[in-house]
Amino acid sequence: MTLPVSLYSAAQVRALDAHAIGDLHVPGYTLMKRAGEAALRFLRTRWPTFHRLVVVCGGGNNGGDGYVLARFAQAAGLTVTVLSAVPPERLEGDARQAYGDLVASGGRVLPFASARLSEGEVVADAFLGTGLHGRVRADAAEVIGAMNASARPIFALDIPSGLDSDTGEPLGAAIRADCTVTFVALKTGLFIGGGPEYTGTIFFDDLEVPVPATPEFRPRLARIAEAEIAAALPRRARESHKGDFGRVLIVGGGVGMPGAVRLAGEAALRVGAGLVTVAVAPENVVAIAAGRPELICLSLTDAHALPKAIEQANVIAIGPGLGQTEWSSQILTTVLSCQKPLVVDADALNLIAERGAAPRENWILTPHPGEAARLLGTSAHDIQHDRLAALGRLVERYGGVIVLKGAGTLVGSHGRVPGLCEHGNPGMASAGMGDVLTGATAGVLSQCGDPWVAARVAVLAHAMSGDAVARGGERGLLAGDVARELRASVNR
């Protein structure tokens, strides 16, 4: 099933519900019945042979969805046990009607008891939904803990209970679902932060509620699509030559650090850059040239050799293995003084965080959470707590295009809906992986000429390459493995 590209906040989804009810004149209970029907359909898609279902219902509309699901599942011939984690007499509105209709159809509702969870082959989580504010209370945490400990697969309705709909962070305790069916619009928290750890496979139904093309429904995020690779890197003409595909200069490789810049250089070549020069400390030239002879090596005793190389390049990447010495600082000063498009990573970011730099629109900064924290004068924990907000602050402070690396890499720029990459895996948490991304970004930029497009495409191709390599196992995955796989990813 293909999911929509756009992701929204919980407040926007609530506004969409209100729009459907108030402007489109769709009764709230009709939406609830549509949600129940969709939930049953996806339940049977995921577990086509199951017969026994336990539904855990809360007190709001998420609980109402659960009561509707239970009624429809029972009508379809399934054996259904309904457990109320909130006393039914406290239900209001559509949720109360859903409960009443279930009881009227012969359904029984029992008070929540963890022992009864074993009566189902699947447990449906209709407990807290998207309306949660603040940390999960102790009594609710006990219900969540019991479901997680039930040794049964969990099917979450709309969002796993306890997961923040906007940040993807667990609010003290959260359901770890095997799959989640979400309604009306995709919630941001399902895809960022810790969200993917808790949601499992995502199913979606818009409940026949279209999203109006108005400013208040501008998406918070847009998933980066594989089709963007072919759009940015189209089929080459037969009479092409290497000069048609850009000249990349990668600056780094301080004393004792030839590996990072070599990885970046190879990645730039693998994504199709025409000519790639690496400017490094003299001690590193032999090692790089011997290992990857396709790279042009420039020996840098100091910054004086750089201007000519900068003039010949159409994209410059700086940072891999640069170090933070006086030599490094001089090199960075020279590069920042040029007006060419830049890709900035690693120690170049650390030097910028230390000494500052004016915003510019023609650069791409690619920090990991630690580097992002230094750039913003905060902690990595704060960056990870709300990655989307951190991305916004980086864009505001530094301009250009920002790639906030990590699980669910984000790409942001002024005036654009930020991009989200869902690909990638924990095996990519290894040395040199960021250097490969730096080179890939510079290589794509040298061909397409658009920093926004290049950042999105490079991030996606890099992550897809990591996933392809990880099919043989995540442990022991090397940055060089990913660099080699880039060729396949950009030729899809």
C-alpha positions as CSV (number, residue, x, y, z in Angstrom):
1,M,0.0,0.0,0.0
2,T,1.4,3.4,-1.0
3,L,1.2,6.0,1.8
4,P,0.6,9.7,1.2
5,V,3.7,12.0,1.1
6,S,2.4,14.7,3.4
7,L,2.6,14.5,7.2
8,Y,0.6,16.7,9.6
9,S,0.4,17.7,13.3
10,A,-2.2,16.3,15.7
11,A,-3.8,19.8,15.8
12,Q,-4.1,19.9,12.0
13,V,-5.8,16.4,12.0
14,R,-8.2,17.6,14.6
15,A,-9.0,20.6,12.4
16,L,-9.5,18.2,9.5
17,D,-12.0,16.3,11.6
18,A,-13.8,19.6,12.5
19,H,-13.7,20.6,8.8
20,A,-15.4,17.3,7.8
21,I,-18.1,17.6,10.4
22,G,-18.7,21.3,10.1
23,D,-18.0,22.1,6.5
24,L,-18.6,18.8,4.7
25,H,-21.5,17.9,7.0
26,V,-20.2,14.4,7.7
27,P,-21.5,13.3,11.2
28,G,-18.7,12.5,13.7
29,Y,-20.1,9.1,14.3
30,T,-20.0,8.4,10.5
31,L,-16.3,9.1,10.6
32,M,-16.0,6.8,13.6
33,K,-17.8,4.0,11.7
34,R,-15.5,4.5,8.7
35,A,-12.5,4.2,11.0
36,G,-13.8,1.0,12.4
37,E,-14.5,-0.5,9.0
38,A,-11.0,0.5,7.8
39,A,-9.4,-1.0,11.0
40,L,-11.1,-4.3,10.5
41,R,-10.1,-4.4,6.8
42,F,-6.4,-3.8,7.6
43,L,-6.6,-6.3,10.5
44,R,-7.6,-9.0,8.2
45,T,-5.0,-7.9,5.6
46,R,-2.3,-8.3,8.2
47,W,-3.6,-11.4,9.9
48,P,-5.9,-13.1,7.4
49,T,-6.4,-16.3,9.4
50,F,-6.9,-15.0,12.9
51,H,-10.2,-15.5,14.7
52,R,-9.9,-14.1,18.3
53,L,-9.5,-10.4,18.9
54,V,-9.1,-8.5,22.2
55,V,-9.9,-4.7,21.9
56,V,-8.7,-2.4,24.7
57,C,-10.8,0.8,24.7
58,G,-10.2,4.1,26.4
59,G,-12.5,7.0,27.2
60,G,-12.2,9.3,24.1
61,N,-12.8,8.9,20.4
62,N,-10.0,6.5,20.1
63,G,-12.0,4.2,22.5
64,G,-15.0,4.9,20.3
65,D,-13.1,3.6,17.3
66,G,-12.3,0.5,19.3
67,Y,-16.0,-0.1,20.2
68,V,-17.0,0.2,16.5
69,L,-14.2,-2.1,15.5
70,A,-15.3,-4.7,18.0
71,R,-18.9,-4.5,16.8
72,F,-17.9,-4.9,13.1
73,A,-15.5,-7.7,13.9
74,Q,-18.1,-9.6,15.9
75,A,-20.6,-9.2,13.0
76,A,-17.9,-10.6,10.7
77,G,-17.8,-13.8,12.8
78,L,-14.7,-13.1,14.9
79,T,-14.6,-13.9,18.6
80,V,-14.2,-10.5,20.3
81,T,-13.3,-9.6,23.9
82,V,-13.7,-5.9,24.7
83,L,-11.9,-4.6,27.7
84,S,-12.7,-1.1,29.0
85,A,-9.7,0.7,30.5
86,V,-12.0,3.6,31.3
87,P,-15.5,2.9,32.8
88,P,-18.1,3.1,30.0
89,E,-20.3,5.5,32.1
90,R,-17.7,8.1,31.6
91,L,-18.0,8.0,27.8
92,E,-19.4,11.0,26.0
93,G,-20.7,11.9,22.5
94,D,-19.8,9.6,19.6
95,A,-17.8,7.2,21.8
96,R,-20.8,6.7,24.0
97,Q,-23.0,5.9,21.0
98,A,-20.3,3.4,19.8
99,Y,-20.4,1.7,23.1
100,G,-24.2,1.6,23.2
101,D,-24.4,0.2,19.7
102,L,-21.9,-2.6,20.6
103,V,-23.9,-3.6,23.7
104,A,-27.2,-3.4,21.7
105,S,-25.7,-5.8,19.1
106,G,-25.0,-8.3,21.9
107,G,-21.4,-7.4,22.6
108,R,-20.0,-7.7,26.1
109,V,-17.7,-5.1,27.6
110,L,-15.5,-6.2,30.6
111,P,-13.4,-4.1,32.9
112,F,-9.7,-4.2,31.8
113,A,-7.8,-7.1,33.3
114,S,-4.3,-8.1,32.0
115,A,-5.2,-11.8,32.3
116,R,-7.8,-11.5,29.6
117,L,-5.4,-10.2,27.0
118,S,-4.4,-13.8,26.3
119,E,-7.9,-14.5,25.1
120,G,-7.0,-12.9,21.7
121,E,-4.6,-13.9,19.0
122,V,-4.3,-10.1,18.3
123,V,-4.8,-7.2,20.7
124,A,-6.2,-3.9,19.3
125,D,-5.0,-0.8,21.1
126,A,-7.8,1.8,21.2
127,F,-6.8,3.3,24.5
128,L,-5.3,6.8,24.4
129,G,-5.1,8.0,20.7
130,T,-3.8,11.4,19.7
131,G,-5.4,13.4,22.4
132,L,-2.7,12.6,25.0
133,H,-1.2,15.7,26.7
134,G,1.8,15.3,29.0
135,R,3.3,12.1,30.4
136,V,1.2,8.9,30.7
137,R,-0.3,8.6,34.2
138,A,0.7,5.6,36.3
139,D,-2.6,3.8,35.9
140,A,-2.5,4.2,32.2
141,A,1.1,3.1,32.1
142,E,0.1,-0.2,33.8
143,V,-2.4,-0.8,31.0
144,I,0.2,-0.1,28.3
145,G,2.7,-2.3,30.1
146,A,0.3,-5.2,30.3
147,M,-0.5,-5.0,26.6
148,N,3.2,-4.9,25.7
149,A,3.9,-7.9,28.0
150,S,0.9,-9.9,26.6
151,A,3.0,-11.8,24.1
152,R,0.4,-11.0,21.5
153,P,0.8,-8.8,18.4
154,I,-0.7,-5.4,18.9
155,F,-2.7,-3.5,16.3
156,A,-2.8,0.2,17.2
157,L,-5.7,2.4,16.1
158,D,-4.6,5.9,14.8
159,I,-1.4,5.9,16.9
160,P,0.2,3.6,19.5
161,S,-1.0,4.8,22.9
162,G,1.6,6.9,24.8
163,L,3.4,8.1,21.6
164,D,3.5,11.8,21.1
165,S,1.7,12.5,17.8
166,D,4.0,15.4,16.9
167,T,7.5,14.5,18.0
168,G,7.3,10.7,18.0
169,E,8.6,10.5,21.6
170,P,7.2,8.0,24.1
171,L,5.5,10.0,26.9
172,G,6.8,7.8,29.7
173,A,5.2,4.6,28.4
174,A,4.1,3.7,24.9
175,I,2.6,0.7,23.0
176,R,5.0,-1.2,20.8
177,A,2.7,-2.1,18.0
178,D,3.2,-4.6,15.3
179,C,1.2,-2.4,13.0
180,T,-0.7,0.8,13.2
181,V,-3.7,2.0,11.1
182,T,-4.0,5.8,11.1
183,F,-6.9,7.9,9.9
184,V,-7.7,11.1,8.1
185,A,-4.0,12.2,7.6
186,L,-0.6,10.9,8.5
187,K,0.6,12.1,11.9
188,T,4.2,13.4,12.0
189,G,5.0,11.4,15.2
190,L,4.5,8.1,13.4
191,F,7.6,8.8,11.3
192,I,10.1,10.9,13.3
193,G,11.9,10.5,16.6
194,G,11.1,7.2,18.3
195,G,7.9,6.8,16.3
196,P,9.1,4.1,13.9
197,E,10.2,1.9,16.9
198,Y,6.7,1.9,18.2
199,T,4.4,1.9,15.1
200,G,5.4,-1.2,13.1
201,T,3.9,-1.4,9.7
202,I,1.7,1.6,8.9
203,F,-1.7,1.4,7.2
204,F,-3.7,4.5,6.3
205,D,-7.3,5.5,5.4
206,D,-8.4,9.1,4.9
207,L,-12.0,8.3,5.8
208,E,-13.0,10.2,2.6
209,V,-11.8,13.5,4.2
210,P,-9.9,15.6,1.6
211,V,-7.2,18.0,2.8
212,P,-8.1,21.6,1.7
213,A,-5.4,23.4,-0.1
214,T,-5.3,26.2,2.4
215,P,-2.4,27.6,4.5
216,E,-3.5,26.1,7.8
217,F,-3.2,22.6,6.2
218,R,0.3,23.1,4.9
219,P,2.1,19.8,5.8
220,R,4.7,19.8,8.5
221,L,6.8,17.3,6.6
222,A,6.9,15.5,3.2
223,R,8.3,12.0,2.8
224,I,11.2,12.0,0.2
225,A,10.1,9.8,-2.7
226,E,12.3,7.5,-4.8
227,A,11.0,9.1,-8.0
228,E,13.0,12.2,-7.0
229,I,16.3,10.4,-7.9
230,A,15.4,9.9,-11.5
231,A,14.0,13.4,-11.8
232,A,17.3,14.9,-10.5
233,L,19.6,12.5,-12.4
234,P,17.9,11.7,-15.7
235,R,19.2,9.4,-18.4
236,R,22.4,10.7,-20.0
237,A,22.8,11.6,-23.6
238,R,25.0,9.3,-25.7
239,E,27.4,12.2,-26.6
240,S,28.0,13.1,-22.9
241,H,31.5,13.6,-21.6
242,K,32.8,13.9,-18.0
243,G,32.8,17.7,-18.1
244,D,29.0,17.6,-18.4
245,F,28.6,16.1,-14.9
246,G,30.4,18.6,-12.7
247,R,33.7,19.1,-11.1
248,V,33.7,18.5,-7.3
249,L,36.4,19.6,-4.9
250,I,36.5,17.9,-1.5
251,V,38.6,19.6,1.1
252,G,39.7,17.8,4.2
253,G,42.1,15.0,5.1
254,G,44.2,16.5,7.7
255,V,47.4,14.8,9.0
256,G,46.6,11.1,9.8
257,M,43.1,11.2,8.4
258,P,43.1,10.1,4.7
259,G,40.1,7.8,5.0
260,A,37.3,10.3,5.4
261,V,38.1,12.3,2.4
262,R,38.7,9.2,0.3
263,L,35.3,7.9,1.2
264,A,33.7,11.2,0.3
265,G,35.6,11.3,-3.0
266,E,34.6,7.8,-3.9
267,A,30.9,8.6,-3.1
268,A,30.9,11.6,-5.3
269,L,32.2,9.5,-8.2
270,R,29.7,6.7,-7.5
271,V,26.7,9.1,-7.8
272,G,28.1,10.3,-11.1
273,A,30.2,13.4,-10.7
274,G,32.4,13.9,-13.7
275,L,35.7,14.9,-12.0
276,V,36.5,14.8,-8.3
277,T,39.6,16.4,-6.7
278,V,40.5,15.8,-3.1
279,A,42.6,18.5,-1.4
280,V,44.5,17.0,1.6
281,A,47.5,17.3,3.8
282,P,50.6,16.2,1.8
283,E,51.1,13.1,4.0
284,N,47.8,11.7,2.7
285,V,48.2,12.0,-1.0
286,V,49.9,8.6,-1.6
287,A,47.4,6.6,0.5
288,I,44.5,8.1,-1.3
289,A,45.9,7.9,-4.8
290,A,46.9,4.3,-4.3
291,G,43.6,3.2,-3.0
292,R,41.3,5.2,-5.4
293,P,43.3,6.3,-8.5
294,E,40.2,7.8,-10.1
295,L,40.5,10.7,-7.6
296,I,42.7,13.7,-8.4
297,C,44.8,14.5,-5.4
298,L,45.9,18.0,-4.4
299,S,48.6,18.4,-1.8
300,L,47.8,21.3,0.7
301,T,50.8,22.5,2.7
302,D,48.7,25.6,3.4
303,A,45.6,27.4,2.0
304,H,47.6,29.1,-0.9
305,A,47.1,26.1,-3.3
306,L,43.3,26.3,-2.9
307,P,42.1,29.3,-4.9
308,K,42.9,27.7,-8.3
309,A,41.2,24.4,-7.4
310,I,38.2,26.3,-6.1
311,E,38.0,28.3,-9.4
312,Q,37.9,25.1,-11.4
313,A,35.2,23.4,-9.3
314,N,31.5,24.0,-9.5
315,V,30.8,22.4,-6.1
316,I,33.1,22.3,-3.0
317,A,32.6,20.0,0.0
318,I,34.6,20.6,3.2
319,G,34.9,18.8,6.5
320,P,35.7,15.1,6.1
321,G,38.9,14.5,8.2
322,L,39.6,18.3,8.3
323,G,40.6,18.4,11.9
324,Q,40.5,21.5,14.1
325,T,44.1,22.7,13.9
326,E,45.3,26.1,12.7
327,W,45.8,24.5,9.2
328,S,42.2,23.4,9.3
329,S,41.0,26.9,10.3
330,Q,43.0,28.6,7.4
331,I,41.6,26.1,4.9
332,L,38.0,26.7,6.1
333,T,38.4,30.5,5.9
334,T,39.6,30.2,2.3
335,V,36.7,28.0,1.3
336,L,34.1,30.1,3.0
337,S,35.3,33.2,1.2
338,C,34.3,31.8,-2.2
339,Q,30.9,32.1,-3.6
340,K,30.7,28.5,-5.0
341,P,28.0,26.1,-3.7
342,L,29.2,24.3,-0.6
343,V,28.6,21.1,1.3
344,V,29.8,21.5,4.9
345,D,30.2,18.6,7.3
346,A,32.2,17.2,10.2
347,D,35.0,19.3,11.6
348,A,34.1,22.2,9.3
349,L,30.8,22.3,11.2
350,N,32.6,22.2,14.5
351,L,34.9,25.1,13.5
352,I,31.8,27.1,12.4
353,A,30.1,26.4,15.7
354,E,33.2,27.6,17.5
355,R,33.9,30.8,15.6
356,G,30.5,31.5,13.8
357,A,29.6,32.1,10.2
358,A,27.2,34.2,8.4
359,P,24.1,32.5,6.9
360,R,24.2,31.8,3.1
361,E,21.7,30.3,0.7
362,N,24.0,28.3,-1.5
363,W,25.4,25.8,1.1
364,I,24.2,22.5,2.5
365,L,25.1,21.8,6.1
366,T,24.9,18.1,7.2
367,P,25.2,17.9,11.0
368,H,24.5,14.9,13.1
369,P,22.7,15.6,16.4
370,G,26.0,16.3,18.3
371,E,27.2,18.8,15.6
372,A,23.7,20.3,15.5
373,A,23.8,20.8,19.2
374,R,27.1,22.7,19.0
375,L,25.8,24.8,16.1
376,L,22.8,25.8,18.2
377,G,24.6,26.0,21.6
378,T,22.4,23.3,23.2
379,S,22.6,19.5,23.9
380,A,22.2,16.5,21.6
381,H,19.4,15.4,23.9
382,D,17.5,18.6,23.2
383,I,18.0,18.1,19.4
384,Q,16.7,14.6,19.6
385,H,13.7,15.5,21.8
386,D,12.2,17.5,19.0
387,R,14.2,17.1,15.8
388,L,11.8,19.0,13.6
389,A,12.0,22.1,15.8
390,A,15.8,21.8,15.9
391,L,15.8,21.7,12.1
392,G,13.8,24.9,12.0
393,R,16.2,26.6,14.3
394,L,19.2,25.5,12.2
395,V,17.6,26.8,9.0
396,E,16.8,30.1,10.7
397,R,20.3,30.5,12.0
398,Y,22.4,29.3,9.1
399,G,20.2,29.5,6.0
400,G,20.7,27.4,2.9
401,V,19.7,23.7,3.2
402,I,20.1,21.8,6.4
403,V,20.4,18.0,6.6
404,L,19.8,16.8,10.2
405,K,21.2,13.3,10.1
406,G,20.0,10.4,12.2
407,A,17.2,7.9,12.2
408,G,14.7,9.7,10.0
409,T,17.0,12.2,8.5
410,L,15.4,15.6,7.9
411,V,16.1,18.1,5.2
412,G,15.0,21.7,5.6
413,S,15.2,25.1,3.9
414,H,13.5,28.5,4.2
415,G,10.0,28.5,2.8
416,R,9.9,24.8,2.0
417,V,8.1,21.9,3.6
418,P,10.9,19.9,5.3
419,G,11.7,16.5,3.8
420,L,11.9,13.2,5.7
421,C,13.9,10.1,4.7
422,E,12.3,6.9,6.1
423,H,15.1,4.6,4.8
424,G,18.3,3.7,6.6
425,N,19.1,1.2,9.4
426,P,21.1,0.9,12.6
427,G,23.9,-0.8,10.8
428,M,24.8,2.6,9.3
429,A,25.9,3.8,12.7
430,S,29.5,3.2,11.8
431,A,32.6,5.3,11.1
432,G,32.7,7.1,7.8
433,M,29.0,7.0,7.0
434,G,28.7,10.8,7.1
435,D,31.7,11.2,4.9
436,V,30.0,9.1,2.2
437,L,26.8,11.2,2.5
438,T,28.9,14.4,2.1
439,G,30.5,13.1,-1.1
440,A,27.2,11.9,-2.4
441,T,25.6,15.2,-1.8
442,A,28.4,17.1,-3.5
443,G,28.3,14.7,-6.4
444,V,24.5,15.0,-7.0
445,L,24.7,18.8,-6.6
446,S,27.4,19.0,-9.3
447,Q,25.0,17.4,-11.7
448,C,21.6,18.9,-10.8
449,G,22.7,22.3,-9.6
450,D,19.9,22.7,-7.0
451,P,21.0,22.4,-3.3
452,W,17.5,21.5,-2.2
453,V,17.0,18.7,-4.7
454,A,20.6,17.5,-4.3
455,A,20.3,17.2,-0.5
456,R,17.0,15.2,-0.7
457,V,18.3,12.9,-3.4
458,A,21.6,12.2,-1.8
459,V,20.1,11.5,1.6
460,L,17.6,9.0,0.0
461,A,20.2,7.3,-2.2
462,H,22.6,7.0,0.7
463,A,19.9,5.5,3.0
464,M,18.7,3.1,0.3
465,S,22.2,2.0,-0.3
466,G,22.6,1.3,3.4
467,D,19.4,-0.8,3.4
468,A,20.6,-2.8,0.3
469,V,23.9,-3.6,2.0
470,A,22.1,-4.5,5.3
471,R,20.1,-7.3,3.6
472,G,23.2,-9.3,4.4
473,G,23.1,-8.2,8.1
474,E,23.4,-4.9,9.9
475,R,26.4,-5.7,12.1
476,G,29.7,-5.1,10.3
477,L,28.3,-2.8,7.7
478,L,31.0,-0.5,6.4
479,A,30.8,3.0,4.9
480,G,32.8,1.7,2.0
481,D,30.1,-0.9,1.3
482,V,27.5,1.9,1.1
483,A,29.7,4.0,-1.2
484,R,29.9,1.1,-3.6
485,E,26.1,0.6,-3.5
486,L,25.4,4.2,-4.4
487,R,25.9,3.4,-8.1
488,A,22.9,1.1,-8.1
489,S,20.8,3.5,-6.1
490,V,21.2,6.4,-8.5
491,N,20.6,4.3,-11.5
492,R,17.2,2.9,-10.5
